[in-house]
Amino acid sequence: MDVKTIILIVILGLVVSLLYDSCGGLARWLIRTAAGRLAREERERFREEWMAHLDECYGKLAMLRHALGCWIASLAMQMPLLSVRTYIYLASSGAADVVNSAPSLESRERRSG
């Protein structure tokens, strides 16, 4: 091995170590961001619940996996409820604009109530 290869290996090792060490902070940031997307009345409850579960995760990669799951869940919680027919259409055609034209939860409640 030449000197350049050794230096590159050392630098890559340091970068990987820094990235791994930052997983805990990144996980907490993702959860705060995910909770911030929710409705005001739900933000604090979900943030506390997700952070409590984060503290129970073993290892930094498990923390990051949990935080990514919370972030994805917050995206799903923002979407309006769609009919089964709409889900099938979305899955078959990949048309994202159908989500915007789907009836929201409020309009469904008005019709049923």
C-alpha positions as CSV (number, residue, x, y, z in Angstrom):
1,M,0.0,0.0,0.0
2,D,1.2,3.4,-0.8
3,V,0.9,6.5,1.4
4,K,-2.2,7.9,-0.5
5,T,-4.1,4.7,0.1
6,I,-3.3,4.7,3.9
7,I,-4.3,8.4,4.2
8,L,-7.6,7.7,2.3
9,I,-8.4,4.8,4.6
10,V,-7.8,6.9,7.7
11,I,-9.9,9.8,6.4
12,L,-12.8,7.5,5.4
13,G,-12.6,5.9,8.8
14,L,-12.9,9.3,10.5
15,V,-15.8,10.3,8.2
16,V,-17.7,7.1,9.0
17,S,-17.1,7.5,12.7
18,L,-18.4,11.1,12.6
19,L,-21.5,10.0,10.7
20,Y,-22.2,7.2,13.1
21,D,-21.7,9.6,16.1
22,S,-24.2,12.1,14.6
23,C,-27.0,9.5,14.2
24,G,-28.4,10.2,17.6
25,G,-28.7,14.0,17.0
26,L,-30.0,13.4,13.5
27,A,-32.7,11.0,14.9
28,R,-33.8,13.6,17.4
29,W,-34.0,16.3,14.7
30,L,-36.0,14.0,12.4
31,I,-38.5,13.4,15.2
32,R,-38.8,17.1,16.0
33,T,-39.4,17.8,12.3
34,A,-41.9,15.0,12.0
35,A,-43.9,16.1,15.0
36,G,-43.8,19.7,13.7
37,R,-45.7,18.6,10.6
38,L,-48.7,17.3,12.6
39,A,-51.7,19.2,13.7
40,R,-51.1,21.5,16.6
41,E,-53.1,19.5,19.1
42,E,-51.2,16.3,18.2
43,R,-47.6,17.7,18.0
44,E,-46.6,17.5,21.7
45,R,-48.2,14.1,22.3
46,F,-46.5,12.4,19.4
47,R,-43.2,14.2,20.0
48,E,-43.1,12.9,23.6
49,E,-44.2,9.4,22.6
50,W,-41.7,9.2,19.7
51,M,-38.8,10.6,21.8
52,A,-39.6,8.2,24.7
53,H,-39.4,5.3,22.2
54,L,-36.2,6.7,20.8
55,D,-34.6,6.6,24.3
56,E,-35.5,2.9,24.4
57,C,-33.8,2.1,21.1
58,Y,-30.6,0.1,21.4
59,G,-27.8,1.6,19.2
60,K,-27.6,4.6,17.1
61,L,-28.6,2.9,13.9
62,A,-31.8,1.6,15.6
63,M,-32.5,5.2,16.7
64,L,-32.1,6.4,13.2
65,R,-34.4,3.7,11.9
66,H,-37.1,4.6,14.4
67,A,-36.8,8.3,13.6
68,L,-37.1,7.6,9.9
69,G,-40.2,5.6,10.6
70,C,-41.7,8.5,12.6
71,W,-40.9,10.9,9.7
72,I,-42.6,8.7,7.2
73,A,-45.5,8.2,9.5
74,S,-45.9,12.0,9.8
75,L,-46.1,12.2,6.0
76,A,-48.8,9.6,6.0
77,M,-50.7,11.3,8.8
78,Q,-50.8,14.5,6.7
79,M,-52.4,12.8,3.7
80,P,-56.1,13.0,3.4
81,L,-58.0,9.7,3.7
82,L,-58.4,8.1,0.3
83,S,-60.9,5.6,-0.8
84,V,-59.8,2.1,-1.7
85,R,-60.5,2.8,-5.3
86,T,-58.2,5.8,-5.2
87,Y,-55.4,3.7,-3.6
88,I,-55.8,1.1,-6.3
89,Y,-55.6,3.8,-9.0
90,L,-52.6,5.4,-7.4
91,A,-50.8,2.0,-7.2
92,S,-51.6,1.1,-10.8
93,S,-50.9,4.4,-12.5
94,G,-48.6,6.3,-10.2
95,A,-50.6,9.5,-10.7
96,A,-49.6,11.8,-7.8
97,D,-52.2,14.5,-8.7
98,V,-55.0,12.2,-7.5
99,V,-54.0,12.8,-3.9
100,N,-54.7,16.5,-4.3
101,S,-58.2,15.9,-5.7
102,A,-59.2,13.3,-3.1
103,P,-61.8,14.3,-0.6
104,S,-60.4,15.4,2.7
105,L,-61.4,14.0,6.1
106,E,-63.4,17.2,6.9
107,S,-65.5,16.8,3.7
108,R,-66.2,13.2,4.5
109,E,-67.3,14.1,8.0
110,R,-69.6,16.8,6.7
111,R,-71.3,14.3,4.2
112,S,-71.7,11.5,6.8
113,G,-72.6,13.7,9.8
